[in-house]
Amino acid sequence: MRVLIMMRRSPALVTLGCALLVVVGGALLWLPAHTQYALDDWKVELRANGAPARASIYDRVTKRGGTSTTMYFRYELAGRTHEQEVACFEVCRSIGDEVPIWVNRADPTDFVTDFDQLSGHRGRMQGLLGAAGFVILVGAVPLLLSRIPFRRWFPRRTPLRRSAAPGGGGAGFTSRSKHKSGRRR
């Protein structure tokens, strides 16, 4: 028990904990960017290899407070009718509009629209994790920097001492007066 208490108070462990917080925050902040690149690649692949279809927007719902809007698509593929939702980010079409889509042949609920929006609400969780990573970094970076012993590694420089002028006024004394010294030549 005593060893655990001493380990908790160890400055090295606290510094290591702060460094781990920075790493975790950075990883969480990196996740949304990585996910977005993967989703962009998936859009290109679906457009190249997906089955073309036409979807009709049959409903549009806005959450309370107007924070987000979702469109509901209905489309037919291989003789079956499918329904799927698409979040309104940049484009939000009206009810009754027809939209060209490209559907994943292996998963008919997965498609990309002509305005580059993927089906479902992809990346929402990664965005929340990215925001959490940012908050962790804002707290952890100053903590880590406060743990670094800069004074020990870079001690303050002591000012250079002036040597006494030869032949005047006493040993080690340097006059800083603006007046001429009383010495005769």
Helices and strands as residue ranges (DSSP letters): H 2-8, H 11-49, E 51-62, E 69-77, E 80-87, E 98-103, E 111-113, H 124-147, H 150-153
